[in-house]
Amino acid sequence: AAPTVTYKLFVCGKSGVGKTALVATLAGTPVPPVHHETLGIEASTVYWPAKPRASGRAVLFQLHFWD
C-alpha cells in the first residue's frame, strides 16, 4: 500500500479571477458556467497518486482544497 500524504490548500484572492473554476477542474467536477461569489468556504478533497523521482515509491496525495 502506498503511503498517504495529506495537505490542506487554502485558495484565496480577488473575486472573479477563477479560484472556484481551478478547484473544480482539479477535482474533476463541472466548472460553473456563470460567476457567483462563493459564500463562506467550499471544501473539496482530491486524491492524487504520484511517484516522486527522488524516492521512486508511489505516494497518494490527499489534497483538501478550501475555496
VOSE-348679 format. One record per residue (C-alpha): residue number from 1; residue in three letters; x, y, z. Coordinates in nm, 2 decimals, always signed. Example, Ala and Ser with C-alpha at 12.3 -4.5 7.8 and 13.67 -1.06 7.14 Angstrom:
BEGIN
[rec 1,"ala",[+1.23,-0.45,+0.78]]
[rec 2,"ser",[+1.37,-0.11,+0.71]]
***
This chain:
BEGIN
[rec 1,"ala",[+0.00,+0.00,+0.00]]
[rec 2,"ala",[+0.12,+0.35,-0.09]]
[rec 3,"pro",[+0.17,+0.60,+0.20]]
[rec 4,"thr",[-0.08,+0.88,+0.20]]
[rec 5,"val",[+0.04,+1.24,+0.24]]
[rec 6,"thr",[-0.23,+1.50,+0.34]]
[rec 7,"tyr",[-0.22,+1.87,+0.26]]
[rec 8,"lys",[-0.48,+2.14,+0.32]]
[rec 9,"leu",[-0.46,+2.41,+0.04]]
[rec 10,"phe",[-0.64,+2.74,+0.11]]
[rec 11,"val",[-0.72,+2.92,-0.22]]
[rec 12,"cys",[-0.78,+3.29,-0.18]]
[rec 13,"gly",[-0.77,+3.60,-0.40]]
[rec 14,"lys",[-0.98,+3.87,-0.56]]
[rec 15,"ser",[-1.34,+3.80,-0.67]]
[rec 16,"gly",[-1.40,+3.66,-1.02]]
[rec 17,"val",[-1.04,+3.55,-1.10]]
[rec 18,"gly",[-1.11,+3.18,-1.13]]
[rec 19,"lys",[-1.04,+3.02,-0.79]]
[rec 20,"thr",[-1.35,+2.81,-0.79]]
[rec 21,"ala",[-1.30,+2.71,-1.15]]
[rec 22,"leu",[-0.95,+2.60,-1.08]]
[rec 23,"val",[-1.05,+2.39,-0.78]]
[rec 24,"ala",[-1.34,+2.24,-0.98]]
[rec 25,"thr",[-1.11,+2.15,-1.27]]
[rec 26,"leu",[-0.86,+1.98,-1.03]]
[rec 27,"ala",[-1.14,+1.79,-0.86]]
[rec 28,"gly",[-1.29,+1.67,-1.19]]
[rec 29,"thr",[-1.62,+1.84,-1.13]]
[rec 30,"pro",[-1.80,+2.07,-1.38]]
[rec 31,"val",[-1.69,+2.43,-1.39]]
[rec 32,"pro",[-1.98,+2.66,-1.30]]
[rec 33,"pro",[-2.09,+2.83,-1.63]]
[rec 34,"val",[-2.19,+3.16,-1.45]]
[rec 35,"his",[-1.99,+3.36,-1.20]]
[rec 36,"his",[-2.14,+3.36,-0.84]]
[rec 37,"glu",[-1.94,+3.46,-0.54]]
[rec 38,"thr",[-1.86,+3.17,-0.31]]
[rec 39,"leu",[-2.03,+3.23,+0.03]]
[rec 40,"gly",[-1.82,+3.10,+0.31]]
[rec 41,"ile",[-1.58,+2.82,+0.23]]
[rec 42,"glu",[-1.63,+2.53,-0.01]]
[rec 43,"ala",[-1.41,+2.23,+0.06]]
[rec 44,"ser",[-1.31,+1.97,-0.20]]
[rec 45,"thr",[-1.09,+1.66,-0.15]]
[rec 46,"val",[-0.88,+1.52,-0.43]]
[rec 47,"tyr",[-0.67,+1.21,-0.42]]
[rec 48,"trp",[-0.37,+1.24,-0.65]]
[rec 49,"pro",[-0.13,+0.94,-0.70]]
[rec 50,"ala",[+0.23,+1.03,-0.78]]
[rec 51,"lys",[+0.57,+0.87,-0.80]]
[rec 52,"pro",[+0.84,+1.13,-0.69]]
[rec 53,"arg",[+1.17,+1.09,-0.87]]
[rec 54,"ala",[+1.38,+1.11,-0.56]]
[rec 55,"ser",[+1.23,+0.81,-0.38]]
[rec 56,"gly",[+1.08,+0.61,-0.68]]
[rec 57,"arg",[+0.80,+0.49,-0.45]]
[rec 58,"ala",[+0.43,+0.56,-0.52]]
[rec 59,"val",[+0.27,+0.81,-0.29]]
[rec 60,"leu",[-0.10,+0.91,-0.26]]
[rec 61,"phe",[-0.15,+1.28,-0.20]]
[rec 62,"gln",[-0.48,+1.37,-0.03]]
[rec 63,"leu",[-0.54,+1.74,-0.11]]
[rec 64,"his",[-0.81,+1.93,+0.08]]
[rec 65,"phe",[-0.89,+2.24,-0.12]]
[rec 66,"trp",[-1.05,+2.52,+0.07]]
[rec 67,"asp",[-1.21,+2.78,-0.16]]
***
